Amino acid sequence: MTAAVIFVQMISTRETESTATDVAGIPTPAATQGGEAPDARPLPDCRKGEEPALLTSYDEWPETLVDTHFALDADYAPDDLRPVSKAGFSGDFEVRKVALKDLERLRKDADQAGNPLGIVAAYRDYATQQDLYDERVKLYGRDATQARTARPGHSEHQLGVAVDFRSEDADDVDQDWEQTPEGAWMAEHAVAYGFVMSYPRQAEDITCYDYEPWHYRYFGPKRAAEISASGQTVREYLWSEQPT
C-alpha cells in the first residue's frame, strides 16, 4: 500500500465548538476527555492559531508545547542533531543527541524481543514541514490535511525529539500498526525508554490530530513515566505546565 493511499484512508475531518475563552483569548472546549481539576486552565480547542510557543530555549525541549495553536519560529533548529545511525537505525534521519542513548537501548531491546523496528521520520526543519504540508494540501485539500499533518512551525518533529517508527521489514506504517507485534511492543514498552505516543486513539479532540500509533516524542524515562502515570495526553500534560 502506498503512503498516499494510507494517507487518504486515515484522513478524518472534525469540527470543534468553543464554549469559553481563556485569559489569552484562545477559544477552549467545554471539557477534555481526561477531565480537568476545577482550578485547571481550560485546554485550548483545536482551531488553528499562530501563538508563539512558550519555553522554547533548546534546553527546554521537555516542556515545549507545539500544537495547532502554538508554533516554533522558522529558525528553530537544534544544534545537537545526530544521525539515527548512531543508535543503530538505518535511514537518513536525525534526532537530538539527548535522545540517542535511549533510542539505541530501545532498538536493541526490541530486536531481542523479536520485534525489530525501523524509522520513517525524525527531525524536520520548518522548510521541510512547509513542503510536506503544501504537497498534501494540493493532493487532499486543506481541511483534510490539517487533521493529519501539522502546519510548519506546529510540528513536534521540528523539536528534534519526535520519531515516527515502523516495523523494520515494512516500507511504511498505518493506523493498524499498533496491532502488529512491533507496534504492540512499542505501545507497551516505549515509556521505559523515554518515549510517549503523542496522538493516541480516541483522543483527536484533545490532541488535535488523528490517531498516530507510530509517532512518539522523547522526554527521557523519568518524565515519560510521569506523563504516562498522569493519564493525560502529551498536549494536556504540557499545557498544565505552561507559564501564565
PLY file of the C-alpha trace (Angstrom):
ply
format ascii 1.0
element vertex 244
property float x
property float y
property float z
element edge 243
property int vertex1
property int vertex2
end_header
0.00 0.00 0.00
1.41 3.37 -0.95
1.84 6.22 1.52
-0.68 8.26 -0.47
-3.36 5.57 -0.16
-2.63 5.22 3.55
-2.98 8.97 3.96
-6.37 9.02 2.23
-7.67 6.14 4.33
-6.56 7.79 7.56
-7.97 11.27 6.93
-10.84 12.37 9.13
-12.29 15.83 9.48
-13.79 17.32 12.60
-15.47 20.47 13.73
-14.95 21.72 17.25
-17.08 24.22 19.10
-15.78 26.57 21.74
-17.76 27.43 24.83
-15.27 29.63 26.63
-12.19 31.75 26.09
-9.09 31.63 28.27
-7.15 34.63 29.50
-5.06 34.72 26.31
-8.18 34.96 24.15
-7.84 31.37 22.86
-11.15 29.52 22.37
-11.44 26.48 24.66
-13.63 23.36 24.68
-16.15 22.61 27.42
-14.13 19.68 28.73
-11.30 17.34 27.87
-11.58 13.58 27.64
-9.43 13.05 30.71
-11.25 15.67 32.74
-9.78 18.71 34.47
-9.30 19.84 38.02
-11.74 22.66 38.90
-8.94 25.23 39.00
-7.15 24.00 35.86
-6.84 26.29 32.86
-9.09 25.06 30.05
-7.24 23.29 27.28
-7.33 25.30 24.03
-9.56 23.79 21.39
-8.24 22.62 18.04
-8.87 25.71 15.99
-5.67 26.81 14.34
-3.74 29.76 15.69
-0.31 31.36 15.47
0.57 31.96 19.11
4.36 31.79 19.69
5.29 28.64 21.58
6.45 29.16 25.15
9.53 27.63 26.82
11.43 27.41 23.55
15.09 27.61 24.53
16.86 24.47 23.36
17.32 23.14 26.89
13.56 23.42 27.50
12.72 20.72 24.94
10.93 18.54 27.54
8.48 21.37 28.32
7.97 22.94 24.88
4.39 22.69 23.65
3.69 22.86 19.92
0.20 22.15 18.62
-2.39 23.73 16.34
-2.19 26.97 18.39
1.44 27.26 19.47
4.24 27.43 16.92
8.02 27.45 16.83
9.93 30.14 14.95
11.03 29.26 11.44
14.68 29.36 12.56
14.23 26.91 15.47
16.84 24.25 14.68
18.70 22.42 17.49
22.47 22.45 17.06
22.98 18.99 18.57
21.25 16.86 15.92
22.81 13.46 15.28
22.08 10.74 12.68
19.91 7.86 13.91
22.62 5.55 12.55
24.47 6.31 15.80
21.64 4.42 17.53
21.87 1.57 15.02
18.94 2.57 12.79
19.11 2.90 9.03
17.83 5.87 7.10
18.81 9.50 6.56
17.18 10.84 9.74
18.37 12.90 12.71
17.40 13.33 16.35
18.83 15.41 19.16
21.86 13.94 20.87
19.99 13.73 24.18
17.70 11.00 22.75
20.36 8.80 21.17
21.30 6.58 24.10
17.72 5.64 24.94
16.87 5.27 21.26
19.69 2.76 20.94
18.51 0.87 24.04
15.01 0.74 22.60
16.25 -0.63 19.28
18.38 -3.32 20.89
15.66 -4.48 23.26
13.03 -4.51 20.51
15.40 -6.65 18.42
15.99 -9.00 21.33
12.24 -9.32 21.87
11.79 -10.31 18.23
10.18 -7.01 17.22
12.77 -5.15 15.14
11.96 -1.51 14.46
12.67 0.99 11.71
12.17 4.75 11.41
10.18 6.64 8.76
10.67 10.20 10.05
12.51 12.14 12.74
13.72 15.77 12.76
12.15 18.04 10.15
13.07 21.70 9.82
10.47 24.40 9.15
11.04 24.45 5.40
10.72 20.68 5.04
7.48 20.72 7.02
6.22 23.55 4.78
6.94 21.49 1.66
5.23 18.40 3.11
2.19 20.37 4.18
1.85 22.19 0.85
2.17 18.95 -1.10
-0.59 17.29 0.90
-2.87 20.31 0.65
-2.60 20.06 -3.15
-3.40 16.35 -3.05
-6.09 16.17 -0.36
-7.32 19.69 0.41
-6.56 21.94 3.36
-9.17 20.70 5.86
-8.33 17.03 5.36
-4.59 17.71 5.52
-4.81 19.60 8.81
-6.28 16.53 10.54
-3.14 14.58 9.71
-0.28 16.98 9.02
0.98 19.85 11.16
1.45 23.24 9.61
5.06 24.47 9.51
6.17 25.57 12.95
3.49 23.44 14.62
5.19 20.05 14.25
6.84 18.18 17.12
9.35 16.93 14.55
10.93 20.39 14.46
11.92 19.92 18.11
14.28 17.11 17.10
12.85 14.69 19.67
9.90 13.20 17.77
10.29 9.92 15.90
7.91 8.06 13.59
8.57 4.34 13.92
7.69 1.38 11.68
8.33 -2.34 11.55
11.83 -2.95 10.23
10.65 -5.07 7.31
7.94 -2.59 6.23
8.26 0.38 3.91
5.59 2.45 5.63
3.17 2.43 8.55
-0.57 2.96 9.06
-3.17 3.14 11.83
-3.21 -0.65 12.18
0.42 -0.65 13.28
-0.39 -0.96 16.98
-1.96 -4.34 16.14
1.35 -5.65 14.77
3.90 -7.26 17.12
6.25 -4.31 16.72
3.56 -1.67 17.25
2.15 -3.50 20.25
5.62 -3.82 21.76
6.17 -0.09 21.36
2.81 0.78 22.91
3.66 -1.33 25.95
7.36 -0.57 26.40
8.21 2.81 24.82
7.73 4.76 28.05
10.53 2.79 29.71
12.90 4.25 27.11
11.58 7.78 27.44
9.12 7.85 24.53
5.42 8.75 24.74
2.81 8.36 21.97
1.72 11.92 21.21
-1.54 11.16 19.39
-3.29 8.15 20.97
-6.53 6.55 19.88
-9.87 8.27 20.57
-8.21 11.50 21.71
-8.46 13.51 18.50
-10.43 16.35 20.07
-7.69 16.72 22.68
-4.54 16.15 20.62
-6.00 17.91 17.54
-4.70 15.20 15.20
-5.84 11.78 14.07
-4.58 8.68 15.87
-0.89 8.04 15.07
0.39 4.87 16.77
3.81 5.40 15.17
4.51 8.95 16.42
6.44 9.09 19.69
8.05 12.04 21.41
11.12 11.63 23.58
11.05 13.03 27.13
13.53 10.78 28.96
12.41 7.77 31.05
11.57 9.68 34.25
9.44 12.37 32.63
7.84 9.89 30.22
6.77 7.78 33.21
5.25 10.84 34.86
3.26 11.71 31.74
2.06 8.12 31.38
1.05 7.90 35.03
-0.93 11.15 34.75
-3.39 9.56 32.35
-3.15 12.67 30.19
-2.07 13.11 26.63
1.22 14.87 25.93
-0.64 18.02 24.96
-2.71 18.09 28.16
0.29 17.44 30.37
2.43 20.13 28.77
-0.41 22.66 28.75
-0.72 22.32 32.52
2.96 23.32 32.82
2.97 26.34 30.52
3.60 29.70 32.22
0.67 32.07 32.54
0 1
1 2
2 3
3 4
4 5
5 6
6 7
7 8
8 9
9 10
10 11
11 12
12 13
13 14
14 15
15 16
16 17
17 18
18 19
19 20
20 21
21 22
22 23
23 24
24 25
25 26
26 27
27 28
28 29
29 30
30 31
31 32
32 33
33 34
34 35
35 36
36 37
37 38
38 39
39 40
40 41
41 42
42 43
43 44
44 45
45 46
46 47
47 48
48 49
49 50
50 51
51 52
52 53
53 54
54 55
55 56
56 57
57 58
58 59
59 60
60 61
61 62
62 63
63 64
64 65
65 66
66 67
67 68
68 69
69 70
70 71
71 72
72 73
73 74
74 75
75 76
76 77
77 78
78 79
79 80
80 81
81 82
82 83
83 84
84 85
85 86
86 87
87 88
88 89
89 90
90 91
91 92
92 93
93 94
94 95
95 96
96 97
97 98
98 99
99 100
100 101
101 102
102 103
103 104
104 105
105 106
106 107
107 108
108 109
109 110
110 111
111 112
112 113
113 114
114 115
115 116
116 117
117 118
118 119
119 120
120 121
121 122
122 123
123 124
124 125
125 126
126 127
127 128
128 129
129 130
130 131
131 132
132 133
133 134
134 135
135 136
136 137
137 138
138 139
139 140
140 141
141 142
142 143
143 144
144 145
145 146
146 147
147 148
148 149
149 150
150 151
151 152
152 153
153 154
154 155
155 156
156 157
157 158
158 159
159 160
160 161
161 162
162 163
163 164
164 165
165 166
166 167
167 168
168 169
169 170
170 171
171 172
172 173
173 174
174 175
175 176
176 177
177 178
178 179
179 180
180 181
181 182
182 183
183 184
184 185
185 186
186 187
187 188
188 189
189 190
190 191
191 192
192 193
193 194
194 195
195 196
196 197
197 198
198 199
199 200
200 201
201 202
202 203
203 204
204 205
205 206
206 207
207 208
208 209
209 210
210 211
211 212
212 213
213 214
214 215
215 216
216 217
217 218
218 219
219 220
220 221
221 222
222 223
223 224
224 225
225 226
226 227
227 228
228 229
229 230
230 231
231 232
232 233
233 234
234 235
235 236
236 237
237 238
238 239
239 240
240 241
241 242
242 243
